[in-house]
Every structure is written in C-alpha cells, then in structure tokens.
C-alpha cells in the first residue's frame, strides 16, 4: 500500500469539499491541538507531583514543623502538598492571636476546615483539563463520522447528476470521505487514554493528600502523628 495514499485522499477531499467539510476538518484540528496541549502539560505536571510526593515521609523526619514546611516547599514545585502544611499550621496558631472571629473557633474545627478547603482547591486544580479531554474523546469520532456522511452525500449527489452509476466513480470519493472517520478516531483515542491515565494519577494524589491531612490534623491537635 502506498503510504501517501491517505494524504493524497485527504488533499483531494479537501479540494472537493465545501464549507461544511472544511469546518469539520478545522474542528478536528482544533480538538487535536487542544487535547495534545493538555496531555503534554498535564503529563509534565503529574510527573512533578508524583516526584514531590516522595518527600511526604521525609516531612515527618524534620526536627520542627517550620523545618518540615520548608523542606516540603522546596520539593513541591506544583504547590500541592505545601499549602496543607502551611495553612493548617497557621490555623493551629490562630487561637493564640486575638482580634479575629477565628480566635474564638475550636482549633480542631478550624484545622479541619482549613485542610478541607486546601484539598478541595488542589482537587479543582487536578481536574483542570479533564473535562476537555473527556469531551474530545467522546465527540471527535462523531464529528469525523459527520464529515464522512457529508462527503458520501456529496459524492452520491455528484454521481446522480451524471445519470450513470459507475463503481469507480463512487469508490474514490467514498474512500476519501472515510478518512474523516479515521481522523476522528486519531483525535479521540489519545484523549481517552490520557483522561484515564490522569484520572488514576489524580486519584492517587488525592488519596495521599487525604492521608497527609489526617496526619497533620492529628499532629496539630494532639501533638502526635496518627499511628505513631
């Protein structure tokens, strides 16, 4: 099979297509560029997050809480784990400071609320881009299929105007139109695989954040880490 056949077929499809066909091709191109942007950027971010997660245990080996926060801040470029430690430590010291409503709040409740807010903030950051990847993965095949149906429709209309039906006159345009379905799959498959991979990474990260938050809460309210 000639490897240039799909390219030539698409070029002929483009030359023979109308505004709708061109719009479908542009839509698939836009979907592909947007999804690959998020795939590459989130892959880099996820790698940095997983790398910084290794320092969570080292956090508890630091001599003081301030040293531990400084340690994790230096190893957390994505600022995922650091806010939990820094904000909860600040919340624990609010009770010793007057002049605010938080000073009259139960320290345990204040720490719990702070940790929950930080976890929610991180969860929202981790989910950034996943909606787009899911949308591209679910709609790109149908966009490509629409381009194929539209191309076949025009091919059949062109044949009907000649008054005669010849297989060689139909097979070429139909084959070229089927390329749009293939392009739709090419756009959708990476988006779906990336969505599944990032969802798993996010689930692991949130589980670690939850465990880290429990340890922080126990340490700041009782002076000892959970299970230690």
Secondary structure, DSSP 8 states (H G I E B T S, - for coil): --TTHHHHHHHHHHHH--HHHHHHHHHHHHHHHHHHHHHHHHHHHHHHHHHHGGGHHHHTTSSSHHHHHHHHHHT-TT-SSHHHHHHHHHHHHGGG--SSGGGGS-HHHHHHHHHHHHHHHHHHHHTTTHHHHHHHHHHHHHHHHHHHHHHHHHHHHHHHHHT---HHHHHHHHHHHHHHHHHHHHHHHHHHHHHHHHHHHHHHHHHHHHHHHHHHHHHHHHSS-TT-
